[in-house]
Amino acid sequence: MLDTGLDLHIYGEDAPLMLNMVQKILQQEVAPHFEAWEAACQLPRTLWNTLGQAGLLGVDMPAMYGGAETNFSVCAMICEEISRQGFGGLASGYNIHANIVMPYILHLGTQAQKQAWLPAMIRGEVLGAIAMTEPHAGSDLAALKTQVVKVEKGWRLQGSKIFITNGVLADLVIVCAKTDLKAGAKGISLFLVPADSPGFYKSRGIRKIGQHTSDTAELFFDNVFLPEDALLGELNQGFIYLMEELPRERLGVAAQALGAIQGAIQLTFDYVKNRQVFGKKLSELQNTRFKLAEIYAQFTLGRAYFNQCLQAYVEGNLSVTDAAILKLKLTEMQCAATDECLQLFGGYGYTQEYPISRFYVDARIQTIYAGTSEIMKEVIARSLLGK
């Protein structure tokens, strides 16, 4: 087996037991069915109940809500393992539900909101999504058109969102909307919107080139009434909240990248050791050896920086810039590594029969969501040069 450099000591004393449990659940409940789910372009809703019953959702949530009270690093480890086994679509859905939506509610919600949603989310009975992106406003949050206006006894929500992970199956969506049209990014607020709200409609799943099991939809809000307590956090503070939570989201995406690189390298190692070319094993040819050596060297450096950023986050001092650097370099590395690995498979790599092809197409979205590579470079540049 490939030496992945995974140091379980930094994940806590419960990490080895948790990792073993994750591996067993994935092999028993996911692996036998994943090809069929990929073909159907949809995970079954019951899978989230299964993951909840196994204790894999909300592992870092407080025990009072049903969580295991581990730290975030264990959540990252689970994301990494799901990706390593080639379940990229599931990893993205897991990252949104357990690593983004639940922490937003935990950090910003009232006690009533936490009690109403977190236990059910940890059990897998409620699936979460977060809706930021709009058809005409990708990374530009200041250009959001979805609007919430104050009305008697509540709010009215109008607008639409696109490319929302978990959007089809979601039971609860955190919606980013304008509450002050004249304030730009300073006029954004967050709202908890149950999927059964009258006027809330979902598109069919959006077909994508990869991560087919990642449930992705367009959402429509037609004069949706929300009660007073639907506001998450304070009014017009949404942009600040998004910026505060982005480092965690980007760590999760980086964990997915690390896991996927491991899985792709292992598949390629196994293939080149058995594939015969010109009377030799492919692994005996210098080009193969040098290619894989370079990929593994890059991966090892990426692991070291990931561990550094992970430790900084757990200690509460991971900067926005470091998170951007990590997300930029590891997702770009993932795309490059899977491309090189697929090349070593030759024509077989271009067929769906060989899992390396799924690692290849699943990788492409990683440099786009959670902030494109171009946005990451801008974040880094601003920290160096200012605006």
C-alpha positions as CSV (number, residue, x, y, z in Angstrom):
1,M,0.0,0.0,0.0
2,L,1.0,3.6,-0.7
3,D,2.5,5.4,2.3
4,T,0.0,8.3,2.5
5,G,1.8,10.2,5.3
6,L,-1.4,10.2,7.3
7,D,-0.4,10.9,10.9
8,L,-3.3,9.8,13.0
9,H,-1.7,11.4,16.1
10,I,-2.7,14.8,15.0
11,Y,-6.3,13.7,14.6
12,G,-6.8,12.6,18.2
13,E,-6.8,9.4,20.1
14,D,-10.1,8.3,18.7
15,A,-8.9,8.7,15.1
16,P,-7.7,5.1,14.4
17,L,-11.0,3.6,15.6
18,M,-13.0,6.2,13.6
19,L,-11.0,5.6,10.4
20,N,-11.5,1.9,10.7
21,M,-15.2,2.4,11.1
22,V,-15.4,4.7,8.1
23,Q,-13.6,2.3,5.9
24,K,-15.9,-0.6,6.9
25,I,-19.1,1.5,6.3
26,L,-17.9,2.7,2.9
27,Q,-17.0,-0.8,1.8
28,Q,-20.3,-2.3,3.1
29,E,-22.8,0.4,2.3
30,V,-21.3,2.4,-0.5
31,A,-18.8,0.4,-2.7
32,P,-21.3,-2.3,-3.8
33,H,-23.8,0.3,-5.1
34,F,-21.7,3.2,-6.2
35,E,-21.5,2.4,-9.9
36,A,-25.3,2.2,-10.0
37,W,-25.6,5.5,-8.2
38,E,-23.1,7.1,-10.6
39,A,-25.2,5.9,-13.5
40,A,-28.4,7.2,-11.9
41,C,-26.6,10.5,-11.1
42,Q,-28.1,10.5,-7.6
43,L,-27.3,9.1,-4.2
44,P,-30.2,7.5,-2.4
45,R,-31.7,9.6,0.4
46,T,-31.5,6.6,2.7
47,L,-27.7,6.7,2.6
48,W,-27.6,9.8,4.8
49,N,-29.7,8.0,7.4
50,T,-27.2,5.1,7.2
51,L,-24.3,7.4,7.7
52,G,-26.1,9.2,10.6
53,Q,-26.9,5.9,12.3
54,A,-23.2,4.9,12.0
55,G,-22.2,8.1,13.8
56,L,-20.3,9.6,10.8
57,L,-22.3,12.9,10.6
58,G,-21.5,15.7,13.0
59,V,-18.5,13.9,14.6
60,D,-17.2,17.3,15.9
61,M,-20.6,18.5,17.1
62,P,-21.4,18.8,20.9
63,A,-22.7,15.7,22.6
64,M,-25.8,17.6,23.7
65,Y,-27.0,17.5,20.1
66,G,-25.9,13.9,19.5
67,G,-22.3,14.6,18.2
68,A,-19.2,12.8,19.1
69,E,-17.3,15.9,20.3
70,T,-14.1,15.1,18.4
71,N,-12.3,18.0,16.7
72,F,-12.6,19.2,13.1
73,S,-9.5,17.1,12.0
74,V,-11.6,13.9,12.3
75,C,-14.2,15.4,10.0
76,A,-11.4,16.2,7.5
77,M,-10.1,12.7,7.8
78,I,-13.5,11.3,6.9
79,C,-13.7,13.5,3.8
80,E,-10.2,12.4,2.8
81,E,-11.1,8.7,3.1
82,I,-14.3,9.0,1.1
83,S,-12.3,10.6,-1.7
84,R,-9.5,8.1,-1.4
85,Q,-11.9,5.3,-2.1
86,G,-13.1,7.1,-5.3
87,F,-16.4,8.4,-4.1
88,G,-15.9,12.0,-5.1
89,G,-19.5,12.9,-5.4
90,L,-20.3,11.6,-1.9
91,A,-17.3,13.4,-0.5
92,S,-18.6,16.8,-1.8
93,G,-22.1,16.1,-0.3
94,Y,-20.6,15.1,3.0
95,N,-18.4,18.1,3.1
96,I,-21.4,20.5,2.6
97,H,-23.7,18.8,5.1
98,A,-21.3,17.9,7.9
99,N,-18.4,20.3,7.4
100,I,-20.2,23.5,6.4
101,V,-24.0,23.7,7.1
102,M,-23.8,22.2,10.6
103,P,-21.0,24.4,11.8
104,Y,-22.8,27.5,10.5
105,I,-25.8,26.6,12.6
106,L,-23.6,25.7,15.6
107,H,-21.6,28.9,15.5
108,L,-24.4,31.4,14.5
109,G,-27.7,29.8,15.5
110,T,-29.8,30.5,18.6
111,Q,-30.3,27.7,21.1
112,A,-33.7,27.0,19.6
113,Q,-32.3,26.8,16.1
114,K,-29.5,24.5,17.2
115,Q,-31.9,22.2,19.0
116,A,-34.4,22.2,16.1
117,W,-31.9,21.2,13.4
118,L,-28.6,19.8,14.7
119,P,-29.8,16.5,16.3
120,A,-31.8,15.6,13.1
121,M,-28.9,16.5,10.9
122,I,-26.5,14.4,13.0
123,R,-28.9,11.4,12.7
124,G,-29.1,12.0,8.9
125,E,-32.9,12.7,9.1
126,V,-32.3,16.3,7.8
127,L,-29.9,16.8,4.9
128,G,-28.3,20.3,4.6
129,A,-27.2,22.6,1.8
130,I,-26.0,26.1,1.5
131,A,-27.1,28.4,-1.4
132,M,-24.7,31.2,-2.4
133,T,-24.1,31.0,-6.1
134,E,-26.6,32.6,-8.5
135,P,-27.0,32.4,-12.3
136,H,-25.5,35.9,-12.8
137,A,-23.3,36.1,-9.7
138,G,-20.8,33.3,-9.3
139,S,-18.0,34.4,-7.0
140,D,-19.3,38.0,-6.8
141,L,-21.4,37.9,-3.6
142,A,-22.0,41.6,-3.7
143,A,-23.9,41.1,-7.0
144,L,-26.5,38.8,-5.4
145,K,-30.1,39.4,-6.6
146,T,-31.9,37.0,-4.3
147,Q,-33.7,39.2,-1.8
148,V,-35.4,39.0,1.5
149,V,-37.7,41.8,2.7
150,K,-39.2,42.3,6.1
151,V,-43.0,41.7,6.4
152,E,-45.4,41.3,9.3
153,K,-44.4,38.4,11.5
154,G,-41.5,37.4,9.3
155,W,-39.8,37.7,5.9
156,R,-40.4,37.2,2.2
157,L,-37.8,35.5,0.1
158,Q,-37.6,35.9,-3.7
159,G,-34.9,34.8,-6.2
160,S,-33.0,31.7,-7.4
161,K,-29.7,29.9,-6.8
162,I,-27.7,27.5,-9.0
163,F,-25.1,24.7,-8.6
164,I,-26.3,23.9,-5.1
165,T,-24.7,20.7,-3.7
166,N,-27.3,18.5,-2.0
167,G,-29.9,20.7,-3.6
168,V,-32.2,18.0,-4.8
169,L,-32.4,16.0,-1.6
170,A,-31.9,18.8,0.9
171,D,-34.4,19.2,3.7
172,L,-32.8,22.5,5.0
173,V,-31.0,25.2,3.0
174,I,-29.0,28.1,4.3
175,V,-29.8,30.8,1.8
176,C,-27.6,33.9,1.3
177,A,-29.8,36.9,0.3
178,K,-29.7,40.6,0.1
179,T,-31.5,42.4,3.0
180,D,-30.1,45.8,2.1
181,L,-30.0,46.4,-1.7
182,K,-27.9,49.5,-1.4
183,A,-25.2,48.1,0.8
184,G,-23.4,45.7,-1.5
185,A,-21.7,42.8,0.3
186,K,-22.5,44.5,3.6
187,G,-26.2,44.0,3.0
188,I,-26.2,40.2,2.9
189,S,-28.0,38.0,5.5
190,L,-28.3,34.3,6.0
191,F,-31.6,32.5,6.4
192,L,-32.7,28.9,7.4
193,V,-35.1,27.8,4.7
194,P,-36.9,24.4,5.1
195,A,-37.3,22.6,1.8
196,D,-41.1,22.1,2.3
197,S,-41.7,25.9,2.5
198,P,-44.5,26.9,0.1
199,G,-43.0,28.6,-2.9
200,F,-39.7,26.8,-2.6
201,Y,-39.0,24.8,-5.8
202,K,-36.1,22.6,-6.9
203,S,-34.9,21.7,-10.4
204,R,-34.0,18.2,-11.4
205,G,-30.4,17.3,-10.8
206,I,-27.9,19.2,-13.0
207,R,-25.9,16.8,-15.2
208,K,-22.2,17.3,-14.8
209,I,-19.1,15.9,-16.4
210,G,-17.9,14.4,-13.1
211,Q,-19.1,13.9,-9.5
212,H,-22.3,12.4,-10.9
213,T,-23.5,11.3,-7.4
214,S,-23.0,14.8,-6.1
215,D,-26.6,16.0,-5.9
216,T,-26.5,19.4,-7.6
217,A,-29.6,21.5,-8.3
218,E,-31.0,24.9,-9.1
219,L,-33.3,26.4,-6.4
220,F,-36.2,28.8,-6.9
221,F,-37.9,31.0,-4.2
222,D,-41.2,32.4,-5.2
223,N,-42.4,34.7,-2.5
224,V,-41.4,32.2,0.2
225,F,-42.6,33.3,3.7
226,L,-40.1,32.8,6.5
227,P,-40.8,33.2,10.2
228,E,-38.9,35.7,12.3
229,D,-36.6,33.1,13.7
230,A,-35.4,32.0,10.2
231,L,-32.7,34.6,10.3
232,L,-29.3,32.9,11.1
233,G,-27.0,35.2,13.0
234,E,-27.4,39.0,12.8
235,L,-29.0,41.0,10.1
236,N,-26.7,42.2,7.3
237,Q,-23.7,40.3,8.8
238,G,-23.9,37.4,6.3
239,F,-20.8,38.3,4.3
240,I,-18.7,38.5,7.4
241,Y,-20.0,35.0,8.5
242,L,-19.2,33.6,5.0
243,M,-15.6,34.9,5.2
244,E,-15.2,33.5,8.7
245,E,-16.3,30.0,7.7
246,L,-14.5,29.8,4.4
247,P,-11.2,28.5,5.8
248,R,-13.0,25.4,7.1
249,E,-14.7,24.8,3.8
250,R,-11.4,25.1,1.9
251,L,-9.7,22.8,4.4
252,G,-12.5,20.2,3.6
253,V,-11.9,20.6,-0.2
254,A,-8.2,20.2,0.4
255,A,-8.8,17.0,2.3
256,Q,-10.8,15.7,-0.6
257,A,-7.9,16.6,-2.9
258,L,-5.4,14.7,-0.8
259,G,-7.6,11.7,-0.6
260,A,-8.2,11.7,-4.4
261,I,-4.5,12.0,-5.2
262,Q,-3.8,9.0,-2.9
263,G,-6.5,6.9,-4.6
264,A,-5.3,7.8,-8.1
265,I,-1.7,7.0,-7.3
266,Q,-2.6,3.7,-5.7
267,L,-4.6,2.7,-8.8
268,T,-1.7,3.7,-11.0
269,F,0.9,1.8,-8.9
270,D,-1.2,-1.3,-9.1
271,Y,-1.7,-1.0,-12.9
272,V,1.9,-0.2,-13.9
273,K,3.2,-3.2,-11.9
274,N,1.1,-5.6,-13.9
275,R,0.9,-3.9,-17.4
276,Q,3.3,-5.3,-20.0
277,V,4.7,-3.0,-22.6
278,F,7.5,-3.8,-25.1
279,G,8.3,-6.9,-23.1
280,K,8.7,-5.1,-19.8
281,K,6.4,-4.1,-17.0
282,L,5.3,-0.5,-17.3
283,S,6.7,0.1,-13.9
284,E,10.2,-0.7,-15.2
285,L,10.3,2.1,-17.8
286,Q,12.1,5.3,-16.7
287,N,9.3,7.6,-17.9
288,T,6.8,5.8,-15.6
289,R,9.1,5.8,-12.7
290,F,9.9,9.5,-13.0
291,K,6.3,10.5,-13.5
292,L,5.1,8.7,-10.4
293,A,8.1,9.9,-8.4
294,E,7.2,13.5,-9.2
295,I,3.6,13.0,-8.4
296,Y,4.4,11.4,-5.0
297,A,7.0,14.1,-4.2
298,Q,4.3,16.8,-4.8
299,F,1.8,14.9,-2.8
300,T,4.2,14.6,0.2
301,L,4.8,18.3,0.2
302,G,1.0,18.9,0.0
303,R,0.4,16.6,2.9
304,A,2.9,18.5,5.1
305,Y,1.3,21.9,4.3
306,F,-2.1,20.4,4.9
307,N,-1.1,19.1,8.3
308,Q,0.3,22.5,9.2
309,C,-3.0,24.3,8.2
310,L,-5.1,21.7,9.9
311,Q,-3.2,22.1,13.1
312,A,-3.5,25.9,12.8
313,Y,-7.3,25.6,12.3
314,V,-7.8,23.4,15.3
315,E,-5.8,25.9,17.4
316,G,-8.0,28.7,16.0
317,N,-5.4,30.6,14.0
318,L,-5.6,29.5,10.4
319,S,-5.5,32.7,8.2
320,V,-7.7,33.3,5.2
321,T,-4.6,33.5,3.1
322,D,-3.1,30.2,4.2
323,A,-6.5,28.5,3.6
324,A,-6.5,30.0,0.1
325,I,-2.9,28.9,-0.6
326,L,-3.8,25.4,0.5
327,K,-7.0,25.2,-1.6
328,L,-5.3,26.6,-4.6
329,K,-2.2,24.3,-4.6
330,L,-3.9,21.0,-3.5
331,T,-6.8,21.2,-6.0
332,E,-4.5,22.2,-8.9
333,M,-2.2,19.4,-7.8
334,Q,-5.1,17.0,-7.8
335,C,-6.0,17.9,-11.4
336,A,-2.4,17.6,-12.6
337,A,-1.8,14.3,-10.7
338,T,-4.9,12.5,-12.0
339,D,-4.1,13.7,-15.5
340,E,-0.6,12.2,-15.3
341,C,-2.0,9.0,-13.8
342,L,-4.6,8.6,-16.4
343,Q,-2.0,9.0,-19.1
344,L,-0.1,6.0,-17.8
345,F,-3.2,3.9,-18.3
346,G,-3.1,4.7,-22.0
347,G,-6.4,4.1,-23.8
348,Y,-7.8,2.1,-20.9
349,G,-7.7,5.3,-18.8
350,Y,-10.2,6.9,-21.1
351,T,-12.8,4.2,-20.5
352,Q,-15.3,4.1,-17.6
353,E,-14.3,0.5,-17.0
354,Y,-11.2,1.7,-15.2
355,P,-11.8,3.8,-12.0
356,I,-9.0,6.2,-12.8
357,S,-11.3,7.9,-15.3
358,R,-13.7,8.8,-12.5
359,F,-10.9,10.3,-10.4
360,Y,-10.0,12.4,-13.5
361,V,-13.4,13.8,-14.2
362,D,-14.3,14.2,-10.5
363,A,-11.2,16.3,-10.0
364,R,-12.1,19.1,-12.4
365,I,-14.7,20.8,-10.2
366,Q,-12.3,21.1,-7.3
367,T,-10.5,24.2,-8.7
368,I,-13.9,25.9,-9.2
369,Y,-16.2,25.5,-6.2
370,A,-15.4,26.9,-2.8
371,G,-13.7,29.8,-4.7
372,T,-12.0,29.3,-8.1
373,S,-8.3,29.2,-8.4
374,E,-8.4,32.7,-9.8
375,I,-10.2,33.9,-6.7
376,M,-7.7,32.1,-4.5
377,K,-4.9,34.0,-6.3
378,E,-6.7,37.3,-5.8
379,V,-7.0,36.5,-2.0
380,I,-3.3,35.7,-1.8
381,A,-2.3,38.8,-3.8
382,R,-4.4,41.1,-1.7
383,S,-2.7,39.9,1.5
384,L,0.7,40.6,-0.2
385,L,-0.1,43.8,-2.1
386,G,-3.3,45.2,-0.8
387,K,-6.2,46.3,-3.0
